C-alpha cells in the first residue's frame, strides 16, 4: 500500500485514490510525504493522532 501523508492536517491518504475531495490542495509541498512503510503509518496514527482520510478509501467518482 502506498500512502500520502498530509502533515499540515494530520491526514493519511491512500495515494492511488487521493483526490480533490481530500482537501490537501492547500498543504505546502514541504508538508507532504509519500511512503509505503505500514509501520510508520501505524505510528503516525497511534502516537501522533493522525487520521485516515475518509474520502480516499476507495476510488472517487466524478459527478
C-alpha positions as CSV (number, residue, x, y, z in Angstrom):
1,X,0.0,0.0,0.0
2,X,1.3,3.4,-0.9
3,X,0.4,6.3,1.4
4,X,0.4,10.1,1.1
5,X,0.8,11.9,4.4
6,X,-0.5,15.4,4.9
7,X,1.4,16.7,7.9
8,X,-0.4,20.0,8.0
9,X,-3.8,18.4,8.5
10,X,-2.6,15.2,10.1
11,X,-4.3,13.1,7.4
12,X,-3.2,9.8,5.9
13,X,-4.3,9.2,2.3
14,X,-4.2,6.2,0.1
15,X,-2.2,7.6,-2.7
16,X,-4.0,5.8,-5.5
17,X,-7.4,7.2,-4.5
18,X,-6.4,10.7,-3.2
19,X,-8.3,13.4,-5.0
20,X,-9.8,16.9,-4.7
21,X,-12.3,15.9,-2.0
22,X,-9.4,15.1,0.3
23,X,-8.6,18.8,0.8
24,X,-4.8,18.6,0.6
25,X,-4.5,21.2,-2.1
26,X,-3.7,24.0,0.4
27,X,-1.0,21.9,2.0
28,X,2.5,23.2,1.1
29,X,4.7,20.7,-0.7
30,X,7.2,20.6,2.2
31,X,4.3,19.3,4.5
32,X,3.6,16.4,2.2
33,X,5.2,13.0,2.3
34,X,4.9,9.7,0.3
35,X,5.7,6.4,2.0
36,X,4.9,2.7,1.7
37,X,6.0,1.9,5.3
38,X,3.0,0.5,7.1
39,X,4.7,0.6,10.5
40,X,5.4,4.3,10.1
41,X,1.8,4.9,9.2
42,X,0.7,2.9,12.3
43,X,3.0,5.1,14.4
44,X,1.5,8.3,13.0
45,X,-2.0,7.0,13.7
46,X,-1.4,5.7,17.2
47,X,1.2,8.1,18.7
48,X,0.8,11.3,16.7
49,X,-3.0,11.1,16.3
50,X,-3.1,11.2,12.5
51,X,-6.3,10.0,10.9
52,X,-7.1,8.2,7.7
53,X,-8.9,10.4,5.2
54,X,-12.5,9.2,4.7
55,X,-12.5,10.4,1.1
56,X,-9.8,8.2,-0.4
57,X,-10.6,4.8,1.0
58,X,-11.9,3.9,-2.5
59,X,-11.9,5.4,-6.0
60,X,-13.7,8.8,-6.2
61,X,-16.4,9.2,-8.8
62,X,-16.6,12.5,-10.6
63,X,-20.1,13.8,-10.9
